[in-house]
Amino acid sequence: MIPIVLSDSFASQMASVAAKAHSHPMSEGSIRSCFGNLYRSFGIFDGETLCGFAILHQIFEDATLMDICVEPGYQGRGFGKALLNAVIAIAKDRGAEVLLLEVRQSGGTARALYEKLGFETTGVRKGYYKTEVGSEDAILMQLSL
C-alpha cells in the first residue's frame, strides 16, 4: 500500500471519496483547484479503486495538509497513516520546516493518528466547521520537520 501522486484527472474520484468520508466535503471544483506548482495530491488504491487521498499545499518552508480522507469501508487498515507518511516525506523533501493542519474537535481517531506521528496542538478556531446543528471547533496542529 504505497500512495502515488495524483493528477487532476482523479478529481471526480477524489470528490466521491470525500463525499463518503466527510460530512461537509470539498467540492469537485475545490479539489480541482488543488493542483499546480504549490500542491501535491496523493492517492491510495485497492486495485483500481481510489480509496483515499491527501492534498498537500506548500509555500516555501510552510506546508499545510489541506485534506486527507479514506473511504469509510477502508478505514482502520492503515491507509490514512500511509497517506500521512507520504505527505510528511514529500514536505520534508521539498524543504518544509513545518506541516500544519486543522481537524474537527470531534475527529478523535484522526487526532490520535496525528499525535502518534508527532503533531502537537497549537490552537483552536472556534466554530470553524459547520455541522448539521451549528458549528464545531477546529483544532490546529503542527509537526516540526
C-alpha positions as CSV (number, residue, x, y, z in Angstrom):
1,M,0.0,0.0,0.0
2,I,2.1,2.8,-1.4
3,P,0.5,6.2,-2.1
4,I,1.0,7.6,-5.6
5,V,1.0,11.2,-6.8
6,L,-2.4,12.0,-8.4
7,S,-3.1,14.3,-11.4
8,D,-6.3,16.4,-11.8
9,S,-7.8,13.6,-13.8
10,F,-8.6,12.0,-10.5
11,A,-10.6,15.0,-9.1
12,S,-14.0,13.4,-9.6
13,Q,-13.0,10.2,-7.9
14,M,-11.4,12.2,-5.1
15,A,-14.7,14.1,-4.7
16,S,-16.6,10.8,-4.5
17,V,-14.3,9.6,-1.7
18,A,-14.6,12.9,0.1
19,A,-18.4,12.8,-0.1
20,K,-18.4,9.3,1.6
21,A,-15.8,10.2,4.2
22,H,-16.7,13.8,5.3
23,S,-20.0,15.3,6.4
24,H,-19.1,18.5,4.6
25,P,-16.7,17.5,1.8
26,M,-14.7,19.7,-0.5
27,S,-16.5,20.1,-3.8
28,E,-15.0,18.7,-7.0
29,G,-14.3,22.3,-8.1
30,S,-12.4,23.0,-4.9
31,I,-10.4,19.7,-5.3
32,R,-9.6,20.6,-9.0
33,S,-8.2,23.9,-7.7
34,C,-5.7,22.0,-5.6
35,F,-3.4,21.0,-8.5
36,G,-0.4,23.0,-9.7
37,N,3.0,24.1,-8.5
38,L,2.1,24.7,-4.9
39,Y,0.1,21.4,-4.4
40,R,0.7,17.7,-4.4
41,S,-2.1,15.2,-4.2
42,F,-1.6,11.6,-3.2
43,G,-3.9,8.6,-3.6
44,I,-4.0,5.2,-2.2
45,F,-5.7,2.3,-4.1
46,D,-7.2,-1.1,-3.6
47,G,-6.6,-2.5,-7.1
48,E,-8.1,0.1,-9.5
49,T,-10.3,1.7,-6.8
50,L,-9.2,5.0,-5.2
51,C,-10.0,4.5,-1.5
52,G,-8.2,7.5,0.0
53,F,-6.3,10.7,-0.8
54,A,-4.4,13.6,0.7
55,I,-3.7,17.1,-0.6
56,L,-0.6,19.0,0.4
57,H,-0.1,22.7,-0.1
58,Q,3.3,24.2,0.3
59,I,4.7,27.7,0.2
60,F,8.4,27.9,1.0
61,E,9.0,26.3,4.4
62,D,5.4,26.1,5.4
63,A,3.3,23.1,4.3
64,T,-0.4,22.6,5.0
65,L,-2.4,19.4,4.8
66,M,-5.4,20.7,3.0
67,D,-7.4,17.4,3.2
68,I,-7.0,13.8,4.0
69,C,-9.7,11.2,3.8
70,V,-10.2,7.5,3.5
71,E,-13.5,6.0,2.3
72,P,-15.3,4.5,5.4
73,G,-15.1,0.9,4.2
74,Y,-11.3,1.2,4.1
75,Q,-10.7,3.0,7.4
76,G,-8.8,1.2,10.1
77,R,-6.5,-0.6,7.6
78,G,-3.5,1.9,7.7
79,F,-4.4,3.8,4.6
80,G,-4.6,7.1,6.4
81,K,-1.2,6.6,8.1
82,A,0.3,5.7,4.7
83,L,-1.1,8.8,3.1
84,L,0.1,11.0,6.0
85,N,3.6,9.5,5.9
86,A,3.8,10.2,2.2
87,V,2.7,13.9,2.8
88,I,5.4,14.2,5.6
89,A,8.1,12.7,3.4
90,I,7.3,15.0,0.4
91,A,7.0,18.1,2.6
92,K,10.4,17.4,4.1
93,D,11.9,16.6,0.6
94,R,10.6,19.9,-0.7
95,G,12.2,21.8,2.2
96,A,9.3,22.4,4.5
97,E,10.1,23.1,8.1
98,V,6.6,22.7,9.5
99,L,3.5,20.8,8.5
100,L,0.2,22.4,9.6
101,L,-3.3,21.1,9.7
102,E,-6.7,21.6,11.3
103,V,-9.0,18.8,12.4
104,R,-12.5,18.8,13.7
105,Q,-12.7,18.7,17.5
106,S,-14.9,15.5,17.1
107,G,-12.2,13.9,15.0
108,G,-10.7,11.8,17.8
109,T,-9.4,9.0,15.5
110,A,-7.7,11.4,13.2
111,R,-6.2,13.4,16.1
112,A,-4.9,10.3,17.7
113,L,-3.1,9.4,14.4
114,Y,-1.6,12.9,14.1
115,E,-0.4,12.8,17.7
116,K,1.1,9.4,17.2
117,L,3.1,10.8,14.3
118,G,4.4,13.7,16.4
119,F,1.9,16.5,15.7
120,E,1.2,19.0,18.6
121,T,-1.9,21.0,19.2
122,T,-1.2,24.7,18.7
123,G,-4.6,26.4,19.0
124,V,-8.3,26.3,18.3
125,R,-10.5,28.1,15.8
126,K,-13.9,28.5,17.5
127,G,-16.9,27.5,15.4
128,Y,-14.8,26.9,12.3
129,Y,-16.6,23.8,10.9
130,K,-20.3,23.7,10.0
131,T,-22.4,20.9,11.4
132,E,-26.0,19.8,11.0
133,V,-26.9,21.8,14.1
134,G,-24.4,24.7,14.2
135,S,-20.7,24.6,14.2
136,E,-17.7,22.8,15.7
137,D,-14.2,24.0,16.7
138,A,-11.1,23.3,14.6
139,I,-8.1,22.0,16.4
140,L,-4.9,23.5,15.0
141,M,-1.9,21.1,14.9
142,Q,1.6,21.2,13.6
143,L,4.6,18.9,13.1
144,S,8.1,20.3,13.1
145,L,10.1,18.8,10.2
